[in-house]
Amino acid sequence: MGRSDQVLADAEAILRRHSERGTSLSSRARARRNAGMLRKLGRIAAAAFAILVAAVVTGWFLPLGPNGVMIVLGAIIAATLLIAVLPSERTVKAAALAETDLKALPLQTEIWLESQRKALPPPAVKLIDSIGVRLETLAPQLNRLNPQEPAAVEVRKLLSNHLPELVTGYQSIPEPLRREERNGRVPEQQLIDGLSVIDGEIDRMTEQLASGDLDKLATQNRFLELKYQEAKALGEPGR
């Protein structure tokens, strides 16, 4: 089995292990697009309703006539087309990740990764999906993390610097050269290896942050046990 085949197999194994903890990157992107379409339909309905209300109110004072009806219909069509052409989801640029709030960084990174799928080889896409699942798991840990802590700085550096630089660096190489060996290295394989390392690093960070919460919970639990066992021994429950 070649190196790329092994990495692909590892990526598929990672996805199977995480299938119960979250959906794939593409599935969540599809869900966001569907939600965006529903918001668009709601805005179109609201705009049409507002135009009709304005037409009715105007008709109380000034008969609309055939020309007025055509103007109202034209306004509804124009509003519909305008809302339809607006993007349903804000795009994320790689450069903007460095300025993103830490709590929003996993989701913004995920949205950016989804937009890169078509420019990546299949083994890399598998790893991108795995990274998306890991980002979903990491996000709640960052909600309680001080952005100035070393762990937060490390997470930000990985997601807003190292990951985008790896992907955009690969994309900057002309397509015919991406699978050609140069100085003992193949760009496509370097991308796959780098994404595999990042995938594992996000998992390590998540486990480290979670272990801190687990240690805190264990300490609190021990404190409660000592407190109430002592109270019970003294015959003073709840003291």
N, C-alpha and C positions, 0 to 999 in steps of 0.2 A: 504494500500500500504506500502510495506517494505521500509526501508531506502535506500537500493541499488536501488530499483525500482524508488524511487523518484529522486535519483541522476541521474539515467539514463534518466528519463523523462526530468529533468532540462537540461541535456547535449544535448538531442535532440532538445529542445526548443532553446538553444543557437545556435546550428548549423543552425536551420531554420532562426533565426534572422540574422545570418551572411552570409547566402547563396548568397546574392546579392553583398557582399563585397569581397568575395574570394572563391576559390575552396577548396576542402577538402585536408587534408594532403596527403592522398594516391593519389589523382589526380595530385597534383603537383609533387609528387615523381615519378609517372608514366611518367609525361611530362619530368622530368629530365632524366629518364632512356631512353626514346625515343630519346631525344637530344643526349645523350651519344652514343646510337647506330648509329645515323647518323654521329657523329664525327668519330666513328670507321670505318664506311664504307668509309668515306672520306679519312681517313689515309691509309686504305687498297688500295684504288684506287690510291692514290698518291705514295705509295710504289711500287705498280705494275708498274705504269708508269715510275718511276725512274729506276727500274730494266730493263724495256724494252729499255729505252733510253740508259742506260749503255751498254746493249747488242748490240744495233745497232751501237753505237760508236765503240765498240770493234770489231764488225764485219767488219768495214771499214779497219782495220789493220790486223785482224787475223780471218780467216773463223771459224765460230763456229762449224759447222758440227753437226751431231746427238747428240754427247755427250754435246756439248755446249748448244744446245736447251734444253736438259734434265736438265742441270745445271740451266738454266734460269727459267724453269718451277719449279724446286725444290726450287729456291730462292723465287719465288713468293708465292708458297705454304707455305714455312717456315715463310715468312713475314706475310702472312694472319693469320696463326695459332698463331703467337706471338702476333699480335695486338688483335686478338679475345679473347685470354685468359687474357689480361690485363683488370683490372677493368675499367668500363666506368665512374664511379663516385667515387671520393675519399671518403673513409669511415671516419666517425668522431667518435673519442673516447670520452667518458665522461670526462676523465681527461684533454683532449685538450681544452675543452670549456673554462676553466679558463684562458687560454692563448690567446684566440681568440680576435681579434680586436672588439671593441664594435659595429661598424657598421655591421660587418659580423656575429655577435653573433646570431641574430634571425634566419638567414638562416641555420647556422651551428647547432643550437639547433633543428631546424625543421628536418634536415637530420638525426641527431642522434635519435630523437623521432621516426621517421619513421622506423628505424632499430630495435626499441624495440617493435613494434606492436604485433608481433607473441607471445611474452612472457607475454602479458598482457591480463586480462579478458575483455570481450566485453564492459562492462560499462566504463572501463578505456580507451579503444580504442576510444570510443565516445568522451571522454573528451580530449584525445590526439589530435583528429581532431579539436576540438574547440580551443585548445591551438595553434595549427598550424595556424588557421585562425587569431587568435589574434596576433600572431607573425608577420604575414604578414602585419597587420595594424600598429604594433608597429615599424617595421623596418624604415620607412621614418622619424619617429620622432627622432630616434637615430642618423640619419645622421647629424643632426644639434646640437647634444648635446655634450658638452665638457666631455670627459671621466672622468675628475676629479670632476665633479659636484656630489653632494650627490645623485641626481636622477639617474645618470649613475651608481654610485656604487651600488645603491639599485637594479637596473635592472640586473647588472652583477651578484650580489649575488643570486638573485632569479633564473636566467637562468643557471648559471654555477655551482652553489652549491646546492641550495635547491631542484630544480627539479631533477637533476641527482641523488642526494642522496636518494630522495624519491623512484624513480623507481628502482635503483640498490639495495636499501635496501629491497624492496619487492622481487626482483628476487633472492636475496641471501637466502630467506626462502625456505626450501624444499616444493615442490609442494603440497604434501598431507596436510601440515600444514597451507597453505595459507587461507583456509576457515574454520579453526577450531578456536573456541573462546578460548582465554587465557587471564586471568585477565580482563575479560569483554570486550576484544577487539578482532576483527577479522582482520588479516593482509590485506585481500583483501578489506575489507570495509575501512580500514585506508588509503590504496592507493587511493581509489576512493574519499574519503573525502579530502585527501591532494591535489589531482589533481584538484578537484573542487575549493579549496581555491586558488591554483596557477592560475587557469583559471580566476577567478574573480580579482585576484591581478594584472595580466597583463592588464586586461581591465581597472582597476583603474589607473594604471601607464600611459597607453595610453591616457586616458581622461585628466589626469593632465598635461601631456606634451602638448597635443593639446590645452588645455585651455590657456596655456601660449602663444601659437601662436595666438589664437583667441584674447586674450587681447592685444597683440602687434599689430595685424591688426586693432582692434578697435581704439587703440591710434593713429596709423598712419592715419586712416580714419578721425578721429576727427581733427587732425592737418591739413590735407588737406582741410577739410571743413572750418576751421577758416581762413586759409591762403588765400584761393581763395574767400571766402565770403568777407573778409576784402579788398582784391584787387579789387573786383567788386564794393564794396561800394566807393572806392577811384577813380574808373574809370580807373584803371591800371591793366587790365587783365594779368595774368601770372606773375606778379611781386612777 
